[in-house]
Amino acid sequence: MNEFSDKLLQWFDHSGRHDLPWQQQQTPYRVWVSEIMLQQTQVKTVIPYYQRFMERFPDLATLAQAEQEDVLAHWSGLGYYARGRNLHKAAQIIQQQHHGVFPTEFDEVVALPGIGRSTAGAILSMALKQRFVILDGNVKRVLSRFLAVAGWPGNKRIENHLWQVAEDFTPHERFDDYTQAIMDLGATLCTRSKPNCQACPVQANCMAFKLNRVKEFPFSKPKKVKPIKQAKLLMLINNQQQVWLEQRPQKGIWGGLWSLPQFETDEALVAALNPSVKTHSEAVSSLVKWKAFRHTFSHYHLDIEPVKLVQEAPADWQGQWHTFTQAESLGLPAPVKLLLSQLESEYVKNG
């Protein structure tokens, strides 16, 4: 083993994380679900979602046979919902094409929806004890700092260089422990902000530390101003205190989730409620406007203006009435879940 991996494994043995839920009764399925949930999401956030998900979908067959709506309901609030859709789709592919057994060949694993090179490597290494390397966000940060790699890791040239470094540093023995160890190092000590260099097992040879430039690495993505989009979310309530929800298309934001009807303008909203209305001024005045707020996606900001209206839904609308209790069991985008919670509180408060 090289010096880097040797010191890292020594540290992992006494200071690494050994009691994470997916480390217990380790199977390709359990590791796979954890790796998908951990994409762009911290461990402490993932753990309760993972535990609930495993209670409902304890094995691959159960997940494959479930309705997408049920899967997304257990993903609700975790964000990046394409992960949940891809997880469900991949489970169905495994059932159909691999007889319900998680594939063991790299090319077959990486061909599944939602699984890239690093995720495939993590599953094969930790669950199936095959030597494959990983390069997730934590690993990129650790290696960029250790070698003081100048340049944004998302740049193809820099990324290819880091893949080669990852290959060179991954040992041929205990590679499964090493995979977990380098992720742990990035998550617990070599963090993005406030790294704990004094406790780092490889600090002595870390170039960024020697140069006193730890916080500069890895280089940030070149700044690009995110565009801002607007949306009006209609909280349509009937006299039975039910809220109207529509299922989003599979493609686009919040794909497959249940959401409040969305419009670009007041006029578009009123026209959809009653196409025969010639002037919208009176109808617009009946809308109760709530305080607008911003929800940020990876590529843009969405300024949301919630509007409330007590009225029956038009006969041609595609959706369903739900009680607040029923809505809680659905897959809902975080902003919609927040609005429904506030709306329910308003009704409870007013009796």
Secondary structure, DSSP 8 states (H G I E B T S, - for coil): --HHHHHHHHHHHHHS----GGGTT--HHHHHHHHHHTTTS-HHHHHHHHHHHHHH--SHHHHHHS-HHHHHHTTTTS--THHHHHHHHHHHHHHHHSTTS---SHHHHHTSTT--HHHHHHHHHHTT--------HHHHHHHHHHTT--S-TTSHHHHHHHHHHHHHHS-SSSHHHHHHHHHHHHHHTS-SSS--GGG-TTGGG-HHHHTT-GGG-S---------EEEEEEEEEE-TTS-EEEEE--SSSTTTT-EE--EESSHHHHHHHH-TT-S--HHHHHTSEE---EEEE-SS-EEEEEEEEEE----TT---EEE-HHHHHTS---HHHHHHHHHHHHHHHHT-
